[in-house]
Amino acid sequence: EAGVAQSPRYKIIEKRQSVAFWCNPISGHATLYWYQQILGQGPKLLIQFQNNGVVDDSQLPKDRFSAERLKGVDSTLKIQPAKLEDSAVYLCASSKVAGSSYEQYFGPGTRLTVT
Amino acid sequence: DAKTTQPNSMESNEEEPVHLPCNHSTISGTDYIHWYRQLPSQGPEYVIHGLTSNVNNRMASLAIAEDRKSSTLILHRATLRDAAVYYCILRKNNAGNMLTFGGGTRLMVKP
């Protein structure tokens, strides 16, 4: 089965610009996650969707980050305006069912560099 | 939230077994123990998980202490491809499958 797809793989922008990342989860996976991974650290959950509803966005900096999952499939994560500290790898993951022990499947990530 | 403690790094020789420890002294009765690993320039991948009993799968074995305050991920025969960062994560059964990653253990495998 096809894995989690993300695009672009790399992005370089200047501070105060905006950027968007796209994620296509594994077919049939109801739950979708966005993580931020700063160099040398473990991934940090930003937002979790169950179908097209938000389950948890407590760690999403809502003044500049937004995410949506229209129709419960693809998702986009946007940053506007970007700051230097947003430089990180943004990982998308999906899983079959929330509230179970099912594993999360991660995409390759988008490496964002803010200059 | 219960936290995990892992060594920052470990070394192993190729084709030898590797035991990766994890301490989780504040684990609660409903917390699952998950292990993920992240190869260079890739997203994390699931390795194994357990609740109370030891678990085996094609990738590894998970040994859970009787008091559940620690666990050990066992790679039976390390290969160069196993060089990665290994994350030990506690997942609450009511947390919507959310994972809180720590710093993990960087495993280096020497040929």
Chai-1 contact restraints between the chains, C-beta under 6 A:
chainA,res_idxA,chainB,res_idxB,connection_type,confidence,min_distance_angstrom,max_distance_angstrom,comment,restraint_id
A,G42,B,Y87,contact,1.0,0.0,6.0,A-B,restraint_1
A,G42,B,F101,contact,1.0,0.0,6.0,A-B,restraint_2
A,G42,B,G102,contact,1.0,0.0,6.0,A-B,restraint_3
A,G42,B,G103,contact,1.0,0.0,6.0,A-B,restraint_4
A,G42,B,G104,contact,1.0,0.0,6.0,A-B,restraint_5
A,P43,B,F101,contact,1.0,0.0,6.0,A-B,restraint_6
A,L45,B,M98,contact,1.0,0.0,6.0,A-B,restraint_7
A,V55,B,G96,contact,1.0,0.0,6.0,A-B,restraint_8
A,L91,B,G43,contact,1.0,0.0,6.0,A-B,restraint_9
A,S95,B,N97,contact,1.0,0.0,6.0,A-B,restraint_10
A,A98,B,G96,contact,1.0,0.0,6.0,A-B,restraint_11
A,A98,B,N97,contact,1.0,0.0,6.0,A-B,restraint_12
A,G99,B,G96,contact,1.0,0.0,6.0,A-B,restraint_13
A,S101,B,Y32,contact,1.0,0.0,6.0,A-B,restraint_14
A,S101,B,H49,contact,1.0,0.0,6.0,A-B,restraint_15
A,E103,B,Y46,contact,1.0,0.0,6.0,A-B,restraint_16
A,F106,B,G43,contact,1.0,0.0,6.0,A-B,restraint_17
A,F106,B,P44,contact,1.0,0.0,6.0,A-B,restraint_18
A,G107,B,G43,contact,1.0,0.0,6.0,A-B,restraint_19
A,P108,B,G43,contact,1.0,0.0,6.0,A-B,restraint_20
A,G109,B,G43,contact,1.0,0.0,6.0,A-B,restraint_21
